[in-house]
Amino acid sequence: MMEKCMNEKVRSYIPDDLVFCILSKLPLKSLKRFTCVRKTWSVLFENPTFMNKFRTDFLSIPHSYYNDTSLLLQHKYVYESDYATTCVSLNLLSGERYQNRVKLDFPNPFKDQFQILYSGSITGIFCLQSIESSEDIVLWNPTTNEFKVLPHSSINFVRPYDHFMPIIFGYDPINDDYKIIRKSQYPREIACYPVWEIYSLRRNLWRKIDIDCPYCFWDNEGLYMDGICHWLYHCFDNGEYYLVSFYLSNEVYIKTFIPLDIIFEDKDKYVVARRLLMLNGSVACFTGYEYHDKTTFHISFLGEIGVKESWTKLFVIELGPKLFPIGVGMNGETFFQNLDHELVYFNLCTQMKVELGCVERISDSTEVIIYKKNLHSFEN
């Protein structure tokens, strides 16, 4: 009997190195759930050895999203002699450290200037908006060089009820449809209820949707990932911060509260940057603090939508002064820009930092975009 109990005890024992090897390869969502299995597993996030292995595996495990992709540098700039004239430039980044930039030529579908909107390239499709008229929107496929001019809203707006908020562009994989969501309202000095609209490429029309969704691009642009559009929101009534996740397929949203130690890890330091980015297939919140001419970035990841406790801080990096995150590549590649319009590349795996030089002219908005060729035709 004693021998049987001892054998069972031996079989139930799992060496720490084997536990670390298995658990470090799990997605953050699964790992958070497994911490309740054993008491020793509940403190894994406090174990430096395990966390170093988890970070390495998190960045090194290939993600299918990055297969056959390229990196584009998009920036909007104004002419020095005429600050009212805005232009957009696209550059292909290449080289081992992305030190090479080749400017891409592309036609202008508008009579005036335009901008590439927040979500960047969605399965190889861009959403362009006229700067002069916010209702003039075009979808563009660089691979086929096709443009799709979107119809104007069918809602009869009474001026000045035509104040269109920024647009979020995404792809609905369940219905195989490209969609755009936006909010329209009077200017702030006139009280009214906002109107939400959604555009469907399959139907080629805008329609009103009845939702009461918090909408505020707070210190960052919207993020699209896996059929869901995300953005950060600050509720001034109660001081809470949370992530809003809008599902394009069923047009519902979920709020995920963000712990204050994720948003303000150190109240004694000045927050200079905050942005949502997708890093290795996960939603990441970059928060930058400036202190003694250096910017320290805390990078926290969302494990599960709707679960406040699933936010986990994985990386803390120290860079130069007044830097702002502008995008990520694959396997820990991150990009930043400072106030002098200089680009900085930092690899989270190797801790290698490379200065890539200045952006041409005066950049008002700079973004690194992951691009994948798409043979989709808007006529199909």
Phi, psi and omega in degrees: 000316179297320180296322179296318180295320180295320179297319179294322179294319178296318182293330182277350181276129178240121181302147182300321182295326177288319177300313180301317183297319182285308186292330182293342181265000179281152170298155183302320180300313181292320181298318178301323181287326182286342182296344179273355183291315181225153180297320180294332179284337182291344180249019180301324183287353175259000182265112183301321181296313179295317183296323177297319179291320180297317179298316180299313180292322180301321183274332188269336180290119183299142177246134185300337181301331187266002180296131176055044180247161175233163177252130177244142174254115180250129173218145176257131183220163179244151177288140181297327183275345183212093185289355178272349182260121183245140178227160179241138180232141176240133179231138175274124179267136179209175183101159182301325180244021179056037181276349181260138178227127178240121181287134181259136176265135177211149184288154177263115183281355182247162175284335180246196181279161183215174177223150173275128190276170200315313190286355179073223181268121177253108185047039177088003180251136178252150174249120182248143180228137177293138177286326182285323182229110186292345179274349178275108185230142181224138169265141186224130174251105181297332182294314180262352183058035178263147175240145174234111179278123182278143176290159175285165181298144177274352179287133180277093179279141174255121183301141008266034180282054180218033180271092185277125178284166180307151186259146172244128184248136180203178182241132178264099185290335181290318181259006181049059188216139173270134185226154177229133175242145179205163178239138179238142180198169173294161169303160190302329185287352179245120182285135177192170174271135179289157177243123176263139177229154174224137178254137176243125178293323179300318180271341182055049178203158172265147174215153181282141175237137183267091177223155175243078190253132176294132186221111178198114174284100188259104178061016181194173175262168179290159181234132175251139175198126172054048176081008183232135174259132182241149168206160179268147181219141176243118178271111184288339181294316182242000178077006181282149174244138177205163177265132175257126180241114183255120181274120183289334184287312182250001173059042173240163180228158178229137176262135174241111180293145182250123179301145182298333179285351172274320181281318180232081181293331182218104184290346180278351181249153185273125178283120181249346183206143175206126183202147173270133175218160175260124181233115182051045174079013179233152176284123182239138176252115177268124175236121184253135179241133179258131181202124179053052176062025175225151176246123177256126180255128172257124183247112182247147186240145176272124179275321184209129180298133179090353182247106182301321184288352183277351175293133182222128176275120183252329186229144170228118182234149182243124182231193182286181185286149170051053177258150179228133180290134182239359177156171179225157173253222179252159175052048172085013178278124180232150183230142182224161175224141178257182184291342177271011177066026177266139181265142179231132176252132179226129180258117183293334180285309185267350185062023181275133179243131181228130175272123187262004178092184186273151169282143181295146179058212182252107185277127177266329181207127181232141182209139172265127186242133173275124186237136176230134181297143182219124181270012180300136175251135181291346181277344181287000000 
